[in-house]
C-alpha cells in the first residue's frame, strides 16, 4: 500500500494571474457631471438664502405670472398695450368727455342712401312703392281682361303666367304639350306667340318701368353640328321677343336686359324635361324708369326740390348770366385825332378774361393803341457854321 502511494503522481497546480487591461476614463465624465450638478444645487441654495422675500416673489411671478393681458395688441407680452379703439386709451387730460351713441343697423335697400333716409323720406318712399304695387296689380288685371276678351286667344290663357316677384312684375309665355311658342330648335315665334306679345306690349308701353327679357329651355340636350345649343337657342328666342315688342311700339330704351338662361332656372324643378320649362320671361323691373315715382333717383330729386324750392330758378338765372358773359364785347372807340391815321384794333380778347377783370379789356386796348402810334419826329439839328476865312 505504501508502495502504491509512493507511485502516485504529484500534481502541482500553478495559477497564472494575467494582468488586467487598462481602465478607461468614462467614469471621470460621469463624476464631473455629478460634481457640477452638486455645485449648481448648492449655489441655488445660497442664492435663495441671500435674497429678500420681495425678490423671491418677483422671481416667482416672472416664471408663473399671476395675471395675463387680455389684449392681443403686442401679443399680450412685454410689448402688450391697448389699441386706439379701446375705451379710455385715447383720452386726453384736457379733452372733454365723449358721448357714444349706438346707431340702428342699416336696412336692406339701396345701401347708404337707404340707411341715411329720414323718417319722412322713408314714408315717402313707402308711398311710392305702394303706388308701384298698384300699377302692377292694374297691369296684371288688364292683361287678364285682354286675353279673356279675345275669343281666339282664350285657349292661350294657360300659356300666360303673371306673378309678382321681388324683382318686379313677371309675365311668362309658357309652352304646353301640343301648343309651343316657337318651333322645335327654332327662334322664330309662331303667329299666336306674336299675338300674345302684342297684348303684352300694350301694357308695357303704358308702364314707366324698364323690362328684362330672358329665354328658357327644358333640360333635353340640344346641340347641332355647329355647336348651336340650348344657350344660343334661349338667347335667340329672347332677342326675337325683343324685336316683336319693339315692332309693337315698345320704346327701345325700355329694354334693360336680354339674356338666355337655357335650362338653369326650370319652372318645374322636379320635372326638368317638362314642356312648361320652355318659356319667355318678361319682367317689369321694380324701381326703374325715368318716369317711375318709385325710382330712387326720382325720389332724391323730388326731395331736393322740396328742400330748396328756388333751386331751379337760381340755376336758370346762372345759366342766363353765363350766356351773357360769353357774348362778344363791343370794340373800343378809337380816339378822335385828325392828324393821325386810323390804327387797326387788336384781336378781341376772350370774354372769360373780361368777366374776371372787367376793366382789363379797355386797359389792354389803350396800351396797344399807344404802342402802335407813330413816334414823334425829332427836330432836325441846324447845320454847323462855316469856319471864318483867314485874312490875307
Buried (B, 14 or more C-beta within 10 A) or exposed (E): EEEEEEEEEEEEEEEEEEEEEEEEEEEEEEEEEEEEEEEEEEEEEEEEEEEEEEEEEEEEEEEEEEEEBEBEBEEEEEEBEBEEEEEEEEEEEEEEEEEEEEEEEEEEBBEEBBBEBEEEBEEBBEEBBEEBBEBBEEBBEBBEEBBEEEEEBEEBEEBBBBEBEEEBBBBBBBBBEEBBBBEEEEBEBBEBBBBBBBBBBBBBEEBBBBBBBBBBBBBEEBEEEEEEBBBBBBBBBBBBBBEBBBEBEBEEEBBBEBEBBBBEEBBEEEEEEBBBBBBBBBBBBBBBBEEBBBBBBBBBEBBEEEEEEEEEEEEEEEEEEEEEEEEEEEEBEEEEEEEEEEBEEBEEEEBEEBBEEEEEBEEBBEEBBEEEEEEEEEEEEEEEEEEEEEEE
